[in-house]
Amino acid sequence: MSDILHTTIIGAGLAGCEAALWLAGQGVHVTLYEQKPAHFSPAHKNAGFAELICSNSLKAERLDSASGLLKEEMRRMGSSLLPAAEAVRVAAGGALAVDRDAFSARVTALVEAQPNITVRREKAAAIDESEPVLVASGPLTEGALAAEIARLTGDSRLHFYDAVAPIVTAESLDYGKVFAASRYGRGEADYLNCPFNKAEYEAFHAALVGAERAPLHDFDQDAKAAPDPDAVGKKADAVTVYEGCMPIEIMAARGADTMRYGPLRPVGLVDPRTGHRPWANVQLRAENKERTLYNIVGFQTNLKWGEQKRVFSMIPGLEHAEFVRYGVMHRNTFLDAPRLLTGGLYLKEHPNVFFAGQITGFEGYMESAASGLLAARSLYARLTGRPYTPPPPDTMCGALMQYLTAENKHFQPMGANMGILPPLADRPRDKRLRYMAQAERAVASFQTWVDAQNDAV
C-alpha cells in the first residue's frame, strides 16, 4: 500500500486554493480541479484562481473588529492567501484591499509552483468517495456538479437562492420599546416584538416605498422568478419577486396596509406600554441558540445597505440597532449546514466528502478562505488517522463553525461578526473595549487550539 497521501479539491477559489496550499505544504498530493477557462460562471471573468468578484476589499484589519480577528486566526493557521494579499495591497484606510488581478495572478502562481499540486483545468462532474475529497466550488455551483451534490445531500437540503432578512445584535435593541411575546400568549415568548403606532407606521411605510434598491446582476435572475407587477415603468434592474420570499419593499409598494396583513400583522399582541394592540408589529426571531443575534422576520429585501440601515432603524426599538448582516437577494447555492455538516466540515452521511467556502454557509472572502484552512486541517487528520476537533466557540473560527452546525430551522449563511462570540464574564460597557477584550480572549484560545492540533500532527 502506498504511503503517499492524496486528495482531490474541486474549485480554485479562495477556499480551494487556501486548502490546496496548506495540504501540499504537509506533503499531501493534491489534484485541484478548476473549470476556468474552459467554462466560466456568469460572474467570473478572469482565468486565474482566487478571483475576487464583487469587491477588492478584504475588510478591516483592526484586531478589535470581526474581520481583523478572523485574519489573525488565519495567520496562526498558516494562511497563504493573506501574505499574497498583503503583497498586492492598495490604499484603503484601515482595511485590507488588493489589486484584484494582481492578487489572482499571485495566488495562481503560488498554486502552480507547488510541486505537490496537480491542476486540472476542467469541470469535475462527479464526486469520488473512495478517498477524501474537498468540494469548494462556490456559491454559483451549477450543472452536473450541483446535481451530484444534491444527490449526496438531498435536493431539499441544497439551496439555490438566497433571500435573507437583516440580522441585528440583541444588545443593541431598545428593550424599553421591544417586548417578548407570542401571539395570543400561546407557548413561550419566542419572539421579540417591535410595536408601531399609526404615525410611526405611516412614516416607515413612506420611507420604505421611496428607498433605493440595489441593482441585480444577470446571474441573479432566476428562471422560476415571476415578474414584479409593481416594476412596470421602473428601470430594468428592478428586483423580481420570488415565490415565498417577496421583498418587503415590493410588499409595501402594493398598498399601505399590505404589510399590516402580512409579516407586520399585530393580531394577538398587546403592547405593554399602552395596554392595546399595536397598529403594526415587526417580529424578531433569535438567530442563534445564545440569542445574541436576531433576524427581522419577513424582511428579505433588495434595498441598498445604506438604505436598509436608514429605513429599518425607524422600526421602534431598532433606532440604534447594530446590523451584523444586511438583507440580500441573490443566487447562492449553499448547504443546509446544520443538518448536513459535522464540525469537521464533512457530510454526516458521506464522511469522505468535505466542503469549504461559501457553499457551506461561510459568507465573505476571508471567511471562505478561513473555512478552506479549517477543512484542510480536518481532511489531513482523516488522511493521517489523527483526531480533529474544531476551534473553541470563543474564537471567531469556532463561533462560525458553531453557527454553521448548531440546530437552526431557518439557517442562512453568516459572515464574521462580534455578535456570534460568547459574552465576557466581566463585560466592559465601552463597545471598543469590549470587542478588544473578546478578541484578546479569542487569540489566546485559538493559539491553544492551534498548538494542540500541531502536536497531534
C-alpha positions in Angstrom: 0.0 0.0 0.0 1.4 3.4 -0.9 2.4 5.8 1.8 1.7 8.8 -0.4 -1.2 10.9 0.8 -3.6 12.1 -1.8 -6.8 14.2 -2.0 -8.9 15.9 -4.6 -10.1 19.5 -4.3 -12.9 20.9 -6.6 -12.7 24.6 -7.1 -9.8 27.0 -7.1 -11.5 29.9 -5.4 -10.1 31.3 -2.1 -11.2 28.3 -0.1 -9.9 25.7 -2.5 -6.5 27.5 -3.0 -6.0 28.0 0.7 -6.8 24.3 1.4 -4.6 23.1 -1.5 -1.6 25.1 -0.5 -1.8 24.1 3.2 -2.3 20.4 2.4 0.5 20.5 -0.2 2.7 22.0 2.5 2.1 19.0 4.7 3.2 16.7 1.9 -0.2 15.7 0.6 -0.5 15.3 -3.2 -3.5 17.4 -4.3 -5.4 17.2 -7.6 -7.1 20.6 -7.9 -10.0 20.9 -10.4 -10.8 24.3 -11.8 -13.3 24.7 -14.6 -11.9 28.0 -15.9 -11.0 28.9 -18.6 -12.9 26.0 -20.3 -16.1 27.2 -18.6 -16.9 30.5 -16.8 -19.8 31.0 -14.4 -21.9 34.1 -15.2 -19.9 36.0 -12.5 -16.3 35.1 -13.3 -14.2 36.8 -16.0 -10.6 36.0 -15.0 -9.0 32.7 -15.8 -6.9 33.0 -12.7 -7.5 31.4 -9.3 -9.0 33.1 -6.2 -10.9 35.6 -8.3 -12.5 38.4 -6.4 -15.8 39.4 -8.0 -17.8 41.9 -6.0 -15.2 43.9 -4.2 -11.4 44.3 -3.8 -11.8 44.9 -0.1 -11.0 42.1 2.4 -12.4 44.3 5.2 -10.9 45.7 8.4 -7.5 44.7 9.9 -8.0 46.0 13.5 -7.9 43.2 16.0 -11.0 44.6 17.7 -13.0 44.0 14.6 -14.6 40.7 13.5 -12.6 40.8 10.2 -9.4 41.7 11.9 -9.8 38.9 14.4 -10.5 36.4 11.7 -7.4 37.4 9.8 -5.3 36.9 13.0 -6.7 33.4 13.4 -5.9 32.6 9.8 -2.3 33.8 10.2 -2.0 31.4 13.1 -3.3 28.5 11.0 -0.7 29.2 8.3 -2.7 31.1 5.7 -1.0 31.5 2.3 -3.6 33.9 0.9 -3.1 36.7 3.5 0.6 37.2 2.6 -0.4 37.2 -1.0 -3.0 39.9 -0.4 -0.6 42.0 1.7 1.9 41.9 -1.2 -0.5 43.5 -3.6 -2.5 45.7 -1.3 -3.8 49.1 -2.3 -4.5 52.1 0.0 -7.8 51.6 1.8 -7.5 53.2 5.2 -7.8 50.6 7.9 -9.0 47.9 5.5 -7.0 45.3 3.6 -7.8 46.0 -0.1 -6.0 44.5 -3.1 -5.4 44.9 -6.8 -7.8 42.1 -7.8 -6.0 41.0 -10.9 -2.6 41.1 -9.2 -4.0 39.1 -6.3 -5.4 36.4 -8.5 -2.2 36.2 -10.5 -0.1 35.9 -7.4 -2.3 33.1 -5.9 -2.4 31.3 -9.2 1.4 31.4 -9.4 1.7 30.1 -5.8 -0.6 27.1 -6.6 1.0 26.3 -10.0 4.5 26.4 -8.5 3.7 24.0 -5.7 5.1 20.6 -6.8 2.5 18.7 -4.7 -0.4 20.2 -6.6 -1.6 19.0 -9.9 -4.0 21.4 -11.6 -6.7 20.0 -13.9 -8.4 22.8 -15.9 -11.7 21.0 -16.4 -15.1 20.6 -14.9 -15.5 18.0 -12.1 -18.9 16.4 -12.7 -18.7 13.5 -10.2 -17.5 13.2 -6.6 -15.4 10.1 -5.9 -15.9 9.0 -2.3 -13.2 6.3 -2.4 -10.8 8.8 -0.8 -11.3 12.2 1.0 -12.4 14.9 -1.4 -13.0 18.6 -0.7 -15.7 20.5 -2.6 -15.0 24.2 -2.7 -17.0 25.1 -5.8 -18.5 28.3 -4.6 -22.0 29.8 -4.4 -22.6 29.6 -8.2 -22.2 25.8 -8.4 -24.3 24.5 -11.2 -24.9 21.8 -13.7 -23.7 18.2 -13.2 -21.7 19.1 -10.0 -24.7 20.7 -8.4 -26.8 17.6 -9.3 -24.1 15.4 -7.7 -24.1 17.4 -4.5 -27.9 17.3 -4.5 -27.7 13.6 -4.9 -25.5 13.3 -1.8 -27.3 15.7 0.4 -31.0 15.5 -0.8 -32.5 18.2 -3.1 -34.3 19.9 -0.2 -31.0 20.5 1.7 -29.3 22.4 -1.1 -30.5 25.9 -1.6 -30.2 27.7 -5.0 -31.4 31.1 -4.0 -30.6 33.3 -1.1 -33.3 35.6 0.2 -32.1 36.8 3.6 -33.5 39.3 6.1 -31.2 41.6 8.1 -29.7 40.4 11.4 -29.1 42.7 14.4 -27.4 42.2 17.7 -29.5 41.6 20.8 -27.5 44.1 22.9 -28.2 47.0 20.5 -32.0 46.8 20.9 -34.1 49.2 23.0 -35.9 47.0 25.5 -37.9 49.9 26.7 -39.9 49.5 23.4 -39.2 45.9 22.4 -41.1 43.2 24.3 -41.1 39.4 24.3 -44.4 37.7 23.4 -46.0 35.1 21.2 -49.3 35.8 19.5 -52.3 35.2 21.8 -49.9 34.2 24.6 -49.5 30.7 23.0 -46.4 28.9 24.1 -43.2 30.5 25.2 -42.4 34.1 24.2 -40.2 33.0 21.3 -40.3 36.4 19.5 -39.3 39.9 20.3 -41.9 42.4 19.1 -41.4 46.0 17.8 -44.8 47.8 18.0 -45.7 50.7 15.7 -48.3 53.3 16.4 -50.2 54.6 13.4 -48.0 57.7 12.8 -44.8 55.7 13.2 -46.0 53.1 10.7 -47.1 55.6 8.1 -43.7 57.3 8.2 -41.9 53.9 8.0 -44.1 52.8 5.1 -43.4 56.1 3.2 -39.6 55.7 3.7 -39.7 52.1 2.6 -41.6 52.7 -0.6 -39.2 55.5 -1.5 -36.0 53.7 -0.6 -33.4 52.9 -3.3 -33.0 49.3 -4.4 -29.7 47.6 -5.3 -29.2 46.5 -9.0 -29.3 42.8 -9.8 -26.7 41.0 -11.8 -27.7 38.9 -14.7 -26.8 35.7 -12.8 -29.2 36.7 -10.1 -32.2 36.4 -12.4 -33.8 33.0 -11.7 -35.8 31.0 -14.2 -38.5 30.5 -11.6 -38.9 34.2 -10.8 -42.2 35.8 -11.6 -42.1 39.4 -13.0 -42.7 42.1 -10.5 -46.1 43.7 -11.4 -45.1 46.8 -9.5 -41.9 47.3 -11.5 -43.7 48.5 -14.6 -42.2 51.8 -15.7 -39.2 51.4 -13.3 -35.7 50.9 -14.5 -34.7 47.5 -15.8 -32.7 46.5 -12.8 -35.8 46.5 -10.5 -36.0 43.4 -8.4 -38.1 40.4 -9.4 -40.5 38.7 -7.0 -39.5 35.2 -6.0 -42.2 32.8 -4.8 -42.2 32.6 -1.0 -39.7 35.4 -0.5 -41.3 38.7 -1.6 -39.0 41.7 -0.8 -40.5 43.8 1.9 -40.2 47.0 -0.3 -42.3 45.3 -3.0 -44.9 44.4 -0.5 -45.0 47.9 0.8 -45.5 49.3 -2.7 -48.7 47.3 -3.1 -50.5 49.4 -0.5 -50.3 51.0 2.9 -52.0 48.1 4.6 -50.4 45.1 2.8 -47.6 44.7 5.3 -50.1 45.0 8.2 -51.9 41.9 6.9 -48.6 40.2 6.2 -45.4 40.0 8.3 -46.3 43.2 10.2 -49.7 41.9 11.4 -50.3 43.0 15.0 -53.0 40.4 15.9 -52.8 38.5 19.1 -50.3 41.0 20.7 -50.6 43.7 23.3 -48.1 46.5 23.7 -47.3 46.6 27.4 -46.6 50.3 27.2 -50.1 51.1 26.1 -52.2 48.1 27.0 -53.5 48.0 23.4 -52.8 46.1 20.2 -50.2 47.9 18.1 -51.1 49.4 14.8 -48.5 47.2 13.2 -45.8 45.0 14.6 -42.4 43.7 13.5 -41.2 40.4 15.0 -37.6 39.5 15.7 -36.6 35.8 15.8 -33.5 34.5 17.6 -30.8 33.6 15.0 -28.7 31.5 17.3 -29.3 29.5 20.5 -27.5 32.0 22.6 -30.0 34.7 21.5 -27.2 37.2 20.8 -28.5 37.8 17.3 -32.0 38.4 16.0 -33.4 38.1 12.5 -36.0 40.7 11.3 -38.8 38.3 10.3 -40.2 38.7 6.8 -37.8 41.5 5.8 -36.0 39.8 2.9 -35.0 42.8 0.8 -33.1 44.1 -2.2 -32.6 47.6 -0.8 -29.1 49.1 -0.8 -27.3 48.5 2.5 -27.2 52.2 3.5 -31.0 52.4 2.8 -31.6 49.3 5.0 -29.8 51.0 7.9 -31.7 54.2 7.4 -35.2 52.8 6.9 -35.1 49.8 9.2 -33.7 51.9 12.1 -37.2 53.6 12.0 -38.6 50.4 13.5 -39.4 51.0 17.2 -36.7 49.6 19.3 -34.2 49.4 16.4 -33.2 53.1 16.4 -29.6 52.2 17.4 -29.6 48.6 16.1 -26.2 47.2 15.1 -26.6 45.3 11.8 -24.3 42.3 11.6 -25.8 41.3 8.2 -27.9 43.2 5.8 -30.7 41.6 3.7 -29.7 40.3 0.3 -31.5 38.6 -2.6 -29.2 36.8 -5.0 -28.4 33.5 -6.5 -26.5 31.4 -3.9 -26.0 27.7 -3.8 -25.4 26.6 -0.2 -25.9 23.6 2.0 -28.3 23.3 4.9 -25.2 23.0 7.0 -26.8 22.3 10.4 -28.5 19.2 9.0 -25.7 18.1 6.8 -22.2 19.0 8.1 -20.1 18.0 11.1 -17.7 20.3 12.9 -15.0 18.8 10.7 -16.8 20.2 7.6 -17.6 16.8 6.1 -21.1 15.3 5.4 -22.6 13.3 8.2 -23.9 10.7 5.8 -20.8 10.7 3.5 -17.8 11.2 5.7 -15.2 11.3 2.9 -16.9 14.3 1.3 -15.6 17.6 2.8 -16.9 21.1 2.0 -15.3 24.6 2.2 -16.1 28.1 1.1 -19.4 29.9 0.6 -21.2 26.7 -0.4 -21.0 25.7 3.3 -22.7 28.9 4.6 -19.5 30.8 5.4 -20.1 34.2 3.9 -17.4 36.6 2.7 -14.0 36.3 1.1 -11.9 35.9 4.2 -14.5 33.7 5.8 -14.3 31.4 2.7 -10.5 31.3 2.9 -10.6 30.5 6.6 -13.1 27.6 6.0 -10.6 26.3 3.5 -7.9 26.1 6.2 -10.3 24.5 8.7 -11.4 21.9 6.1 -7.8 21.2 5.1 -6.8 20.5 8.7 -9.8 18.3 9.2 -9.2 16.4 6.0 -5.5 16.0 6.9 -6.5 14.5 10.2 -8.6 12.0 8.3 -5.8 11.1 5.9 -3.3 10.5 8.8 -5.7 8.9 11.2 -5.4 11.6 13.8 -8.1 13.3 15.9 -9.6 16.6 14.9 -11.7 19.0 16.9 -13.0 22.4 15.6 -11.7 25.6 17.2 -13.4 26.5 20.5 -16.5 28.7 20.2 -14.9 31.7 21.9 -12.8 32.1 18.7 -14.1 33.7 15.5 -13.5 30.5 13.5 -15.0 28.4 16.3 -18.0 30.7 16.6 -18.6 30.5 12.9 -18.4 26.7 12.9 -20.8 26.6 15.9 -23.3 28.7 14.0 -23.0 26.5 10.9 -23.5 23.3 12.7 -25.9 24.2 15.6 -29.6 23.3 15.0 -31.3 26.1 13.1 -34.6 25.6 11.2 -34.1 28.9 9.4 -30.4 28.6 8.5 -28.9 31.3 6.3 -25.2 32.0 5.5 -23.2 34.0 8.1 -20.0 36.1 8.0 -17.7 37.0 10.8 -19.2 39.3 13.4 -18.6 40.0 17.1 -22.2 39.2 17.9 -21.6 35.4 17.5 -18.9 35.3 20.1 -19.9 34.3 23.6 -20.2 37.2 26.1 -17.5 38.1 28.5 -17.8 37.3 32.2 -16.7 40.8 33.0 -18.2 42.9 30.3 -16.8 46.4 29.6 -19.5 48.9 28.8 -17.5 50.6 26.1 -18.0 48.7 22.8 -14.5 49.1 21.6 -13.0 47.9 24.9 -15.5 45.0 24.9 -14.5 43.9 21.4 -10.8 44.1 22.2 -11.3 42.0 25.3 -13.2 39.4 23.2 -10.6 39.5 20.6 -7.7 39.0 23.0 -9.6 36.1 24.6 -10.1 34.6 21.2 -6.5 34.9 20.1 -5.3 33.2 23.3 -7.9 30.4 23.0 -7.1 30.0 19.3 -3.4 29.7 19.8 -4.0 26.9 22.4 -6.1 25.1 19.8 -3.5 25.5 17.1 -0.8 24.2 19.4 -2.9 21.2 20.2 -3.6 20.5 16.6 0.1 20.9 15.6 1.0 18.5 18.4 -1.4 15.9 17.0 0.2 16.3 13.6 
